[in-house]
């Protein structure tokens, strides 16, 4: 693949030199051949295998290559005429629009040519709009390229605004423009449009919150922050929202709203699983969180059980020497260093004082890991025996650390009763250094 890319690049640069030397007929033949090969390479695995978009790997100024192609085609002795030349280059420019294809075509044309190109592209765009297609016509990029070639910044902004609801990139660029201009009313307006059309993307939500804060509408900014957090409940956003709400003296009311919303159906965002439990623990309401967890309020999911298990391990091992306890030590290291939703929440939660004795946390951890073992072994997937054995090994270490042998013996008895026929779990336990048999 790399050899092919290198050869293609060298050949294209050689053809571009033909354009510079005025050998337009030979150059046109070269461009047609090379762009044809490149298109085929992207459409089939016959040439390069499954490489997707090979142009992404080519160190070549595609805008300049397509500009050179257009120059040679317009000056070629074939004399195709302006419309025919535009149509030939247009298909190539469209294929490589993300590599500057339209830019190259627009820069190759004189004012008369750009006017004709604009007429052609406008006609295509209007037809797609008439058909009520929801996507952004690719030819809009060509209209923007024409405006850029003519240094018409107002036209560029106008086009991006017109099609912002269909193209997230244009919308972000519009928002960035108004942020630079410090037009916060416009930032808020376009950020809301982004949320309306593309959902609570972090960029739109943060832009809206920043705009409302700057405009002095603190309550509206808080509402936007609440909506964003409930869509993407990250630990950092929780801390930020709490700080904001405390400054407005309404954190208690906001927290109850978050709790009420957390019981609603999951959105699918990974951080949403077990959100109510995370909120209660982060707010220091451990007793309530654990009572609900044990009662199975709203059901338990894998992420919630993992949270409780890791929380209990962190609590029981606070201030203890973990030398010789490989898995517990690894857990402590991950708690300090790992950047993930679960560990981010744990770091916030663990700032609160603990309410239980260490032995209680040990038993909570053991029961939680038993739940995880059951989740894995009842899945019917052979690969899940490995993490199940890993969780058992953690319970073995907790049992040793706390001098509570029943933590492991109870789990072992459960394994023998429920999974004595599952050969893989016993193999994996032995691989973990736990010498037991069913």
Secondary structure as UniProt FT lines:
FT   HELIX           2..20
FT   TURN            21..22
FT   HELIX           24..43
FT   HELIX           45..48
FT   HELIX           54..57
FT   HELIX           62..75
FT   TURN            77..78
FT   HELIX           82..95
FT   HELIX           97..99
FT   HELIX           101..108
FT   HELIX           111..130
FT   TURN            131..132
FT   HELIX           139..149
FT   TURN            150..151
FT   HELIX           153..162
FT   HELIX           164..166
FT   HELIX           168..181
FT   HELIX           184..198
FT   HELIX           202..214
FT   TURN            215..216
FT   HELIX           218..231
FT   HELIX           235..247
FT   TURN            248..249
FT   HELIX           251..262
FT   HELIX           270..272
FT   TURN            273..274
FT   HELIX           275..282
FT   TURN            283..284
FT   HELIX           286..295
FT   TURN            296..298
FT   HELIX           302..316
FT   TURN            317..319
FT   TURN            323..324
FT   HELIX           326..337
FT   HELIX           341..349
FT   TURN            350..351
FT   HELIX           358..377
FT   TURN            378..379
FT   TURN            382..383
FT   HELIX           384..401
FT   TURN            402..403
FT   HELIX           405..419
FT   TURN            420..421
FT   HELIX           423..431
FT   TURN            432..433
//
